[in-house]
Amino acid sequence: MSAESGSVDAAPSRREITRQTKPILCYSVESIPPKKGGDELYKSLRSAVSDGRATLVQSLEIPACDAKSWKVPAGHMWRILCTHGPQVADMNCWSMNNPSERFYSSKTRQIHATHLSRGDRLWSNMPFLRPLATIVEDTIDYGFDEDGAGVHD
């Protein structure tokens, strides 16, 4: 209640509170191990396909409402392309040498951000907690809407 007017002050909205609240860091980016090969390697890899410096080893198509798996050896790249209009592509990965080590989506998002993009790594589950893959390029850069929500994972 306002002392001067005797009226009830409106409580701040959840959106206002959220925007005024400083984030709590779970992991300091500075403490994450550096990428093998450094940033220059990953910058170079972004154009490896278009520059003809990459060799296609395998190509497959995943039909709508279906799934497939394939092996990607360490040091190789894979691309996911949407070729038939708007689609959703969910992806999971496991260690080829130890299937109990797998992609840990929530920990990856705690380390990097909710919406992953170029340069972010896909981290494995505990007790391993190591990068299984690195996002070299992201051609689906939708950004954020007017409420600050990401429209691309």
N, C-alpha and C positions, 0 to 999 in steps of 0.2 A: 504494500500500500504506500502511496506517495504521501509524505508527511504534509506537504503544502496543499495538495488538492483533495486529499482524502480518497482518491481513486485507486483502483487496483492496477499495478503495473503488469503488463503482459510478460509472461515468462519467455525467455529466448527460445526460439525453435531449435529442434534437434540439429537442423542444418547449420544454424548460427553457432551452436555450441561446438559442433564438429569442426567447423572452419576455424574456430578460435583456439582449439585444443592442439597443443604441439604433439607431434607423433613421438611414440616411445620406440627407440631403436632396439631391435632384438639382436642384430648383428651389425657390427661396425664394418663397413665396406673395406676399410683399410686392413682389417685382419683376415680377409679372404685370400687364400693363396693365389698368386698371379697365374694368369693363363699360360700354359705351356706354349712356347713360341712367341709370346708377347702380342701386344695389340697390332703390331705391323703385319704379323702373319695373318691374323684374322681379317684385317683390312684388305690384304692381298687376295684372300680366299673369296671375298665378296664378289669379285669379278672373274674368278677362275673359270666358270662355265662360259660366260659370255665372251671371254678372251681366248677360249679354246685351250686353256691350260689344264682342264679337267677331262678325264676320260670316262664316258658312260660305261658302267659295268653291268647294270641291270635296269630294266624299266618294267613297271607293272602298273596295272590299273585296278583300282578298288571300286567295284560296282556300288551304286547307291544302297544304303542300308546293309552294308556288309563290312567285313574286316579282313585284313591280311597281315601277315608278319614276314619279316625278312631280316637277314643278318647284315649288320654294318660293322665291318672290322674297324678297330682303332685307327685313326688317321684318315678315314674315308668320310665323305659327306653324303647326305641324302637331301632330297628336295621333295616337298609336298606341293603339288600344283592342283588348283581347282580348275578343271577343264570344261565342266558342264554346268555353268551358271552358279548361282549361290549355293554353297555347300558348307557343311561343318566337317572338320577333320580333327578327330581326337587322336592323340598320340601317346603311347607309353613306351618305355624302353627298360631293358634289363641288361645286366652285365652278362656277356656271352659266357664268361668263365664261372659265374656264380649266380644262378637265377634267383637266389634269395636277396641279391642286391638289385634294387629296382628304383625307377624314377619316383621321387618323393615330391609331389606337386606342392603340398602346403609348405614344406621346408624351403623349396626353391622360391616360392613367393615371399616367404619371410626374409630370405637373404637378398633377393633382388627387388621385386615389386609384384603387385597383383597382376599386372599386365606385362608379360615378358616381351622382349624385343631383341634387336641386334646387340650382340655382346654378352647377353645374359647366358648363364650356364644352367643346365638341367642337373640338379643334385640328386644323389642317391639317398636311400633311407639309412637310418641308424643301424648298426654302429659304424657303417662305412663313411657316410657323409662326404662324398667326393663327387666331382663333376663327371657325369656320364657323357654329356654332349654340350656343345656350345652353339648358340644361335648365331650363325654367320651373317645371314641376311633375312630381312623381313619385308616383304613387298606388300603386306596388308597393313598399311599404316593409317588406320581409321581415326586415331586420336581419341579425344574426350568430348562428351556432350556438354551442354550448358550447365548441368549440375555437377560436372567434374567426374562423371562416371565414364570408365573406359568402355569402348564399344568393340574391343578386340582383345582376346586372350592370347 
